[in-house]
Every structure is written in C-alpha cells, then in structure tokens.
Amino acid sequence: MQYMHMHEIAEPAAPGARRFLFLLGSSRAGGNTETLARRAAEQLPEHVTQRWLRLADLTPPVFQDVRHADGARYPQPDGPAGELLAATLDATDLVIASPLYWYSVSSSTKLYLDHWSGWLRVPGVDFRARMAGRTLWGVTALAGDDPSDADPLAGTLELTARYMRMRFGGVLLGNGTRPGDVLADHAALRRAKTFFTP
C-alpha cells in the first residue's frame, strides 16, 4: 500500500467545497454501523467528495506519550499514521463510524484518536489550528434497547470536537446486533436521510 508523507498532505478544501472522510472503526466489514453510515452518505450531493477508510486496515503503532521525556520529540508520522493524518487534514467533515464497544468507541478508533495527541505536537503540522472549524460527526449502532448506553461514545466525540474547536454534528444512532439488523430500525433510517444536512 502506498502511504502519504507529510509533504504530500493536502491543503484545506476550497471555500464551499466539502470533503467527507468516513473512518470505519469496526473489527468486521459490513456491520450495522457501516451500513447506517453508508445510508446517510447516500444522501450527500454528488459534488461532495467521499473517502472511506477502514481503521483495521491502517493500524498505526501503539501510541507512545513522550511529552515529558527528556529530549523526546514526536516524529513526522509515516506509514499508516501518516496516511491517516493526511486524510484527516484533507477532510472538511470527519465521520467516526464506530460500533458501540463497551459503551464507547472501538479500540481501533481510540488508537486513532490517541494519535491526535502526538499530531498536536509534531513540528510544522499545526494540527489543532488546521482542524478548527471543521465538523466531527459520529455514527454508531448498539445492540441494547437503551439509547443512553451510547452516551459515553457521544461524549468522547463531542468533547474531542470542543477541544479541537471543531463543530460537532452529533451522533447518528441505530440499533442492531447481527449484520443487517439496522435496516429494520426505521427511525434510524429516517434520521440518516437528513443527518448530514448543514
């Protein structure tokens, strides 16, 4: 797989242009969260760019917190981390599509967000300043009947957006256990039709 290096990171989208990055955080393909995200994405106008990445296929190394280590610096990301950073900076709209695992985001999603801590400190990236004003969205499916079970996941994303000075678009929540079950959640499918409406 070809990875992008730091000098290949795209500049922010032109005014008015929207580029959606969908980050699929499930450990399996075609699950309920992905199905719901794709239903919502179908409603986007044709001129809106969509890019889909499966985090399980782009696993960066375990995040190392070196903020307080003598002489340590965060290196320029390469490999999967470099590709994820480039794709993140290229997007105007970032969609975290993670199933509800133990009441929060999946491990691959959490690892991706952990790397934001390093990207904030990589010289020359200006990660927080460049992410400010963009929109963070969430999509998730849960197996239980209580929507409040997803509150920790929604809180993680909302507080992340607040810290990064991003707009928080909310979380599209569906219900399903086995793959395809979410298609029987008609309320979620109705919400999907207008979820990404500005």
C-alpha positions as CSV (number, residue, x, y, z in Angstrom):
1,M,0.0,0.0,0.0
2,Q,1.2,3.5,-0.9
3,Y,1.3,5.9,2.1
4,M,1.4,9.6,2.0
5,H,4.3,11.5,3.5
6,M,4.0,14.8,5.4
7,H,4.9,16.9,2.4
8,E,2.0,15.3,0.5
9,I,-0.6,16.5,2.9
10,A,-3.3,18.4,1.1
11,E,-4.3,21.9,1.9
12,P,-7.7,22.6,3.3
13,A,-10.6,22.4,0.9
14,A,-11.5,25.4,-1.1
15,P,-14.3,27.6,0.4
16,G,-17.6,25.9,-0.1
17,A,-16.2,22.6,-1.1
18,R,-16.9,19.7,1.3
19,R,-14.8,16.5,1.6
20,F,-16.1,13.8,3.9
21,L,-13.8,11.2,5.4
22,F,-15.5,8.2,6.8
23,L,-13.4,6.2,9.3
24,L,-14.8,2.8,9.8
25,G,-13.9,1.6,13.3
26,S,-15.5,-1.9,13.3
27,S,-13.5,-5.1,13.5
28,R,-15.6,-6.5,10.7
29,A,-16.7,-5.3,7.4
30,G,-20.4,-4.7,6.5
31,G,-21.7,-4.3,10.1
32,N,-24.6,-2.3,11.2
33,T,-22.6,0.9,11.9
34,E,-21.1,0.8,8.4
35,T,-24.5,0.1,6.9
36,L,-26.0,3.0,8.7
37,A,-23.1,5.3,7.7
38,R,-23.5,4.4,4.1
39,R,-27.2,5.0,4.1
40,A,-26.5,8.5,5.5
41,A,-23.8,9.1,2.9
42,E,-26.1,8.2,0.1
43,Q,-27.9,11.5,0.8
44,L,-24.9,13.7,0.2
45,P,-24.9,15.7,-3.0
46,E,-22.9,14.2,-5.9
47,H,-20.3,17.0,-5.8
48,V,-19.4,16.2,-2.2
49,T,-16.2,14.1,-2.1
50,Q,-16.4,10.9,0.0
51,R,-13.4,8.9,1.2
52,W,-13.8,5.7,3.2
53,L,-11.0,4.2,5.3
54,R,-11.2,1.1,7.4
55,L,-9.1,1.6,10.5
56,A,-8.5,-2.1,10.8
57,D,-6.5,-1.9,7.5
58,L,-4.5,1.1,8.7
59,T,-3.3,0.2,12.2
60,P,-0.7,2.7,13.4
61,P,1.7,1.7,16.1
62,V,0.7,1.8,19.8
63,F,0.7,5.5,20.8
64,Q,3.6,6.5,23.0
65,D,3.2,9.5,25.2
66,V,6.7,11.2,25.2
67,R,5.6,14.7,26.2
68,H,7.7,14.7,29.3
69,A,10.6,12.5,28.3
70,D,13.9,14.4,28.2
71,G,14.9,15.3,24.6
72,A,12.0,13.3,23.1
73,R,10.0,14.7,20.2
74,Y,7.1,13.4,18.2
75,P,8.4,12.4,14.7
76,Q,6.8,13.2,11.4
77,P,4.2,10.4,11.0
78,D,4.7,7.9,8.2
79,G,3.2,4.6,7.2
80,P,-0.4,4.1,8.4
81,A,-0.2,7.0,10.8
82,G,1.0,9.3,8.1
83,E,-1.8,8.2,5.8
84,L,-4.4,8.8,8.5
85,L,-3.0,12.2,9.3
86,A,-3.0,13.2,5.6
87,A,-6.6,12.0,5.1
88,T,-7.7,13.7,8.3
89,L,-6.3,17.1,7.3
90,D,-7.7,16.8,3.8
91,A,-11.3,16.4,5.1
92,T,-13.7,19.2,5.9
93,D,-16.1,16.7,7.6
94,L,-14.8,13.8,9.6
95,V,-17.2,10.9,10.3
96,I,-16.2,8.5,13.1
97,A,-18.3,5.3,12.3
98,S,-17.6,3.1,15.3
99,P,-19.8,0.4,16.8
100,L,-20.5,0.7,20.5
101,Y,-17.9,-1.5,22.2
102,W,-18.1,-1.5,26.0
103,Y,-20.1,1.8,25.9
104,S,-17.5,3.7,24.0
105,V,-15.6,3.7,20.7
106,S,-13.8,0.6,19.4
107,S,-10.1,0.0,20.1
108,S,-9.1,1.0,16.6
109,T,-11.0,4.2,16.8
110,K,-9.5,5.0,20.2
111,L,-6.0,4.3,18.9
112,Y,-6.6,6.7,16.0
113,L,-7.8,9.4,18.5
114,D,-4.8,8.7,20.7
115,H,-2.5,9.6,17.8
116,W,-4.1,13.1,17.7
117,S,-2.2,13.8,20.9
118,G,1.0,13.2,19.1
119,W,-0.1,15.1,16.0
120,L,-0.8,18.1,18.1
121,R,2.9,18.2,18.9
122,V,4.6,17.4,15.6
123,P,6.5,20.4,14.5
124,G,5.0,22.2,11.5
125,V,1.7,20.3,11.4
126,D,-0.3,22.8,13.3
127,F,-2.9,20.1,13.8
128,R,-5.3,21.9,16.2
129,A,-5.3,25.1,14.2
130,R,-5.9,23.3,11.0
131,M,-8.8,21.2,12.4
132,A,-10.6,24.2,13.9
133,G,-13.8,24.9,12.1
134,R,-14.2,21.5,10.5
135,T,-17.1,19.2,11.5
136,L,-16.8,16.0,13.5
137,W,-19.7,13.5,13.2
138,G,-20.4,10.1,14.8
139,V,-22.3,7.1,13.6
140,T,-22.8,4.0,15.8
141,A,-25.0,1.0,16.3
142,L,-25.8,-0.6,19.6
143,A,-27.4,-3.9,20.5
144,G,-29.4,-2.9,23.5
145,D,-32.7,-1.0,23.8
146,D,-31.4,2.0,25.8
147,P,-30.0,4.8,23.6
148,S,-28.3,6.3,26.7
149,D,-25.8,3.4,26.6
150,A,-24.2,5.3,23.8
151,D,-23.8,8.5,25.8
152,P,-20.1,7.8,26.7
153,L,-19.3,7.4,22.9
154,A,-21.1,10.6,22.1
155,G,-19.4,12.4,24.9
156,T,-16.0,11.3,23.7
157,L,-16.6,12.7,20.3
158,E,-18.3,15.9,21.5
159,L,-15.6,16.8,23.9
160,T,-12.9,16.0,21.3
161,A,-14.6,18.4,18.9
162,R,-14.8,21.0,21.6
163,Y,-11.2,20.8,22.5
164,M,-10.2,20.9,18.8
165,R,-12.5,23.9,18.2
166,M,-14.4,21.8,15.7
167,R,-18.1,21.8,15.1
168,F,-19.9,18.7,16.5
169,G,-22.5,17.4,14.1
170,G,-23.9,14.9,16.5
171,V,-24.2,11.1,16.5
172,L,-26.5,9.0,14.3
173,L,-27.6,6.1,16.4
174,G,-29.1,2.9,15.2
175,N,-30.0,-0.5,16.7
176,G,-28.8,-3.9,15.6
177,T,-26.9,-7.0,16.6
178,R,-26.4,-9.2,13.6
179,P,-25.2,-7.6,10.3
180,G,-28.2,-6.1,8.6
181,D,-30.4,-5.7,11.7
182,V,-30.1,-1.9,11.5
183,L,-32.1,-2.0,8.3
184,A,-35.1,-2.8,10.5
185,D,-34.6,0.3,12.6
186,H,-36.8,2.6,10.5
187,A,-36.4,5.5,12.8
188,A,-32.6,5.4,12.3
189,L,-33.0,5.2,8.6
190,R,-35.3,8.2,8.6
191,R,-32.7,10.2,10.6
192,A,-30.0,9.1,8.2
193,K,-31.7,10.8,5.3
194,T,-31.1,14.3,6.8
195,F,-28.2,13.6,9.2
196,F,-25.5,15.4,7.1
197,T,-27.8,18.3,6.1
198,P,-26.0,21.5,7.0
